[in-house]
């Protein structure tokens, strides 16, 4: 049996790249409805994130994102909410 490379769980920055590109691309498409500008801004965002997170461990972009834009503050705290409706 030949050895199989670990492509599935190999650490990489693909999730960071995809999220930045899609966020920039669809944000510009929503505001300006210009496909060329959306591609340019999306690729520019990917370039900036790659420069910021170069030579750093995987997940640096997500750590910075949670530090400066905490997503958890948008959700209701279960301890403070009196009840949840189904």
C-alpha positions in Angstrom: 0.0 0.0 0.0 1.4 3.4 -1.0 1.5 6.3 1.5 -1.2 8.9 1.0 -0.3 12.6 1.5 -2.2 14.5 4.3 -4.0 17.0 2.1 -7.2 17.1 4.1 -6.0 18.3 7.5 -2.7 19.9 6.4 -2.5 23.4 8.1 -2.9 26.1 5.5 -4.4 29.6 5.1 -7.1 28.7 2.5 -10.0 29.5 4.8 -8.6 32.9 5.6 -8.1 33.6 1.9 -11.5 32.5 0.9 -13.3 34.4 3.6 -11.5 37.7 2.9 -12.0 37.4 -0.9 -15.7 36.6 -0.6 -16.3 39.3 2.0 -14.6 41.9 -0.1 -16.1 40.7 -3.4 -19.7 40.6 -2.3 -19.4 43.8 -0.2 -18.3 45.7 -3.3 -20.9 43.9 -5.5 -23.6 45.0 -3.0 -22.4 48.6 -2.9 -21.3 49.3 -6.4 -22.6 46.4 -8.6 -19.3 46.4 -10.5 -17.8 43.0 -11.1 -14.3 44.2 -12.2 -14.0 46.4 -9.2 -15.2 43.6 -6.9 -12.5 41.2 -8.2 -9.8 43.9 -7.8 -10.9 44.7 -4.3 -11.1 41.0 -3.4 -7.7 40.2 -4.7 -6.3 43.3 -3.0 -7.8 42.2 0.3 -6.2 38.8 -0.1 -2.9 40.4 -0.8 -3.1 42.6 2.3 -4.1 39.7 4.5 -1.2 37.6 3.1 1.2 40.4 3.9 -0.2 40.9 7.4 -0.1 37.2 8.3 3.1 36.3 6.5 5.5 34.1 8.5 3.0 33.7 11.3 1.1 30.6 12.4 -2.2 29.6 10.8 -5.2 31.3 12.3 -3.5 34.7 12.9 -6.2 36.4 10.7 -9.0 34.9 12.8 -7.3 35.9 16.0 -7.0 39.5 14.8 -10.6 39.4 13.5 -12.0 38.3 16.9 -9.8 40.8 18.7 -10.9 43.9 16.8 -14.4 42.8 15.7 -15.7 40.4 18.3 -18.6 38.5 16.7 -19.8 37.1 20.0 -21.1 40.5 21.2 -23.8 40.4 18.6 -25.4 37.3 20.0 -27.7 37.2 23.1 -26.0 36.0 26.2 -27.9 32.9 27.6 -27.2 34.0 31.2 -28.9 37.4 30.6 -31.7 36.3 28.4 -34.8 35.3 30.5 -35.8 32.5 28.1 -35.4 31.3 24.5 -38.4 30.7 22.3 -38.5 27.8 19.9 
